[in-house]
Amino acid sequence: MKGCLVALGLLIAMPAIAAERPSFDPQIGAQLDLGRTLRDVAGKQRTLGETLGGRPALLIFGYDKCPNLCGVTQQAVASDLKKISLSPASYRALFVSIDAAETTGDAADVQAAIAPVAGDGLSSWRFLTSADGAGAALAAQAGIAFDKRAGIDQFVHPIAIIALTPAGRIAQVLPALTFTPRDLELALVEASAGKLGSIADHVFLLCAGFDTSKGQYTPAIWAALKVAGIATVLGLAMTILLLMRGRRA
């Protein structure tokens, strides 16, 4: 099911993605500013350090009104986190908006959208906004750039899952939509222990088809996803056709 969502989400997103993409250069071990203040869906102001509360976290930068991959990534992460053995109380899943214009209402809408998928795991999630640009500043510290395209009224941005240690250091980076529940669990366990990813981890991620030098998927992966999307549509069409024939018989 996640594979279908991945293919469909990427196919929908492709027309909105320009040839030149913002930079994507996260550094393992980089320290995010724990003093940056963000607000949750209830409007409560907390620093990043207070939000982490001594827990490891999976961090996603994006924006709440994104019509493309942000929502698909949230749904995929929420679904996979339900399959891991860790208690939701032992970690955080953070979605930080880089759009200073977004409100707590926007964040609440996104939270409501993933609630059915997250189930009890929703308690680990925090949807955070900031009117002073704190979200964008944290993204910059994480090596992620964003580009507001006026022509399409959207942010063009790379998207990834960043594992943070309880002290706010980048421990690992997972390409969005190519992870497994085991990947997420191991990332959280290792981040909790303060273990940082190695160069070998990055080689694996590059082999998975995410070009960190450009912040985009490689042409081979795009081609594979196109094929997967077409196959999904054809498969659904075939299923509907068989059902219709069965009813006629």
C-alpha positions in Angstrom: 0.0 0.0 0.0 2.8 2.4 0.9 4.4 1.7 -2.5 1.2 2.8 -4.2 1.1 6.0 -2.2 4.8 6.7 -2.9 4.3 6.3 -6.6 1.0 8.3 -6.7 2.4 11.0 -4.5 5.5 11.5 -6.6 3.6 11.4 -9.8 1.3 14.2 -8.5 4.3 16.2 -7.3 6.4 16.0 -10.4 4.8 18.8 -12.4 5.4 21.2 -9.5 9.1 20.4 -9.1 11.5 22.5 -11.1 14.6 21.3 -12.7 16.8 23.3 -10.3 16.3 22.2 -6.7 17.2 23.8 -3.4 20.3 22.5 -1.7 20.3 19.4 0.6 23.4 19.0 2.7 22.6 17.7 6.2 25.7 17.0 8.2 25.8 14.1 10.6 26.6 15.4 14.1 25.3 18.9 13.3 23.8 20.6 16.4 20.3 22.2 16.1 19.5 25.2 18.3 17.7 23.8 21.3 16.7 27.3 22.3 14.6 28.0 19.1 11.0 28.5 20.2 8.2 26.8 18.3 4.5 26.6 18.9 2.3 23.5 19.0 -1.2 23.0 17.8 -2.6 24.4 21.0 -0.5 27.6 20.6 1.8 26.6 23.4 5.3 28.1 23.0 8.2 25.7 23.7 11.8 25.5 22.8 13.1 22.6 20.6 14.8 21.3 23.7 11.6 21.3 25.8 9.7 19.7 22.9 12.3 16.8 22.7 12.1 16.4 26.5 15.2 14.2 26.6 13.8 11.9 23.9 15.2 11.0 20.4 13.1 12.3 17.5 12.3 11.8 13.9 12.2 15.3 12.4 10.6 16.3 9.1 10.8 19.8 7.6 8.1 21.0 5.2 4.9 23.0 5.3 1.4 22.2 6.4 -0.3 23.4 3.2 2.0 21.3 0.9 -0.1 19.6 -1.8 2.7 17.2 -2.7 5.1 15.0 -0.7 4.8 16.4 2.9 1.4 14.7 3.6 2.4 11.5 1.9 5.6 11.3 4.0 3.7 12.0 7.2 1.2 9.3 6.5 4.0 6.8 5.6 6.0 7.6 8.8 2.9 7.4 11.0 1.9 4.1 9.5 5.3 2.6 10.0 5.8 3.9 13.5 2.7 1.8 14.5 4.7 -1.3 13.5 7.7 -0.7 15.7 8.2 -2.1 19.2 9.1 1.3 20.9 6.5 3.0 23.0 5.3 6.3 21.6 6.2 7.9 24.9 9.8 7.1 24.3 10.3 9.3 21.2 9.0 12.3 19.3 7.9 12.6 15.7 8.2 16.3 14.7 6.8 18.1 11.7 8.3 21.6 11.6 6.8 24.1 9.2 9.3 26.4 7.4 6.5 28.8 6.3 6.2 31.6 8.9 2.8 32.4 7.6 1.3 29.1 8.7 -0.8 29.1 11.8 -1.6 26.7 14.6 -4.9 26.0 12.8 -3.0 24.8 9.8 -0.9 22.5 12.0 -4.1 21.2 13.7 -5.6 20.4 10.3 -2.5 18.3 9.4 -2.6 16.6 12.8 -6.2 15.7 12.3 -5.4 14.3 8.9 -2.9 11.7 10.1 -4.7 10.9 13.4 -6.6 7.9 11.8 -3.3 6.5 10.4 -1.2 7.2 13.6 -3.7 5.7 16.0 -2.3 5.7 19.6 1.1 6.8 18.1 -0.4 10.2 17.6 0.8 11.1 21.1 4.4 11.1 19.9 3.7 13.7 17.2 4.2 17.4 17.4 3.2 19.7 14.6 5.1 22.9 15.0 4.9 26.4 13.5 6.7 29.7 14.1 5.8 33.2 13.1 9.4 34.4 13.5 10.9 32.0 11.0 12.4 29.7 13.6 11.3 26.6 11.6 13.2 27.9 8.5 16.2 28.7 10.6 16.3 25.2 12.1 16.0 23.8 8.6 19.0 25.9 7.5 21.0 24.5 10.4 20.1 21.0 9.3 21.4 21.8 5.8 18.0 22.0 4.1 17.1 24.9 1.8 13.7 25.8 0.6 12.6 27.9 -2.4 9.3 29.7 -2.6 8.1 29.6 -6.2 5.6 32.4 -6.8 4.5 30.9 -10.1 3.0 27.9 -8.4 2.6 29.5 -4.9 4.4 26.6 -3.3 7.7 25.8 -1.6 10.0 23.6 -3.6 12.1 21.6 -1.1 13.9 18.3 -0.6 12.2 16.1 2.0 13.9 13.6 4.3 13.5 12.0 7.8 16.1 13.3 10.2 16.9 11.3 13.3 17.8 13.6 16.2 19.6 12.6 19.5 17.9 13.8 22.7 20.5 16.6 22.7 19.4 17.8 19.2 22.2 16.5 17.1 21.6 15.0 13.7 22.3 11.3 14.1 21.0 9.9 10.7 19.2 11.0 7.6 16.7 8.7 5.8 15.4 9.5 2.3 11.7 10.1 2.4 9.4 7.3 1.3 12.1 4.6 0.9 12.4 3.6 4.6 10.9 0.6 6.4 9.6 0.3 10.0 12.9 -1.3 11.0 14.8 1.7 9.6 12.8 4.1 11.7 13.1 2.0 14.8 16.9 1.5 14.5 17.3 5.2 13.8 15.5 6.1 17.0 17.3 3.5 19.1 20.7 4.6 17.8 19.9 8.3 18.2 18.7 7.6 21.8 22.1 6.2 22.5 23.8 9.2 20.9 25.2 7.0 18.1 25.9 9.0 14.9 25.6 7.6 11.4 28.7 6.7 9.4 29.8 7.5 5.9 28.7 4.0 4.9 25.1 5.0 5.9 25.3 7.8 3.4 26.6 5.6 0.6 23.6 3.3 1.2 21.2 6.3 1.0 22.8 7.5 -2.2 22.4 4.0 -3.7 18.8 4.1 -2.7 18.4 6.8 -5.3 18.4 10.1 -3.4 21.1 12.5 -4.7 22.2 14.6 -1.7 24.2 16.9 -3.9 21.0 18.0 -5.6 18.3 17.2 -3.0 16.4 15.1 -5.5 15.8 11.6 -6.6 18.0 10.2 -9.4 16.6 9.8 -12.9 16.6 6.0 -12.4 14.4 6.3 -9.4 12.1 8.8 -11.0 11.8 6.4 -14.0 11.1 3.4 -11.6 8.4 5.4 -9.8 6.8 6.4 -13.0 6.6 2.7 -14.0 5.3 1.9 -10.5 2.6 4.5 -10.8 1.5 3.4 -14.2 1.5 -0.3 -13.1 -0.7 0.7 -10.1 -3.2 2.5 -12.3 -3.3 -0.4 -14.8 -3.7 -2.9 -11.9 -6.7 -1.0 -10.5 -8.2 -0.7 -14.0 -7.8 -4.5 -14.5 -9.4 -5.2 -11.1 -12.4 -3.0 -11.9 -12.8 -4.6 -15.3 -12.7 -8.1 -13.8 -15.3 -7.1 -11.2 -17.6 -5.7 -13.9 -17.3 -8.9 -15.9 -18.1 -11.0 -12.9 -21.2 -9.0 -12.2 -22.4 -9.4 -15.8 -21.8 -13.2 -15.6 
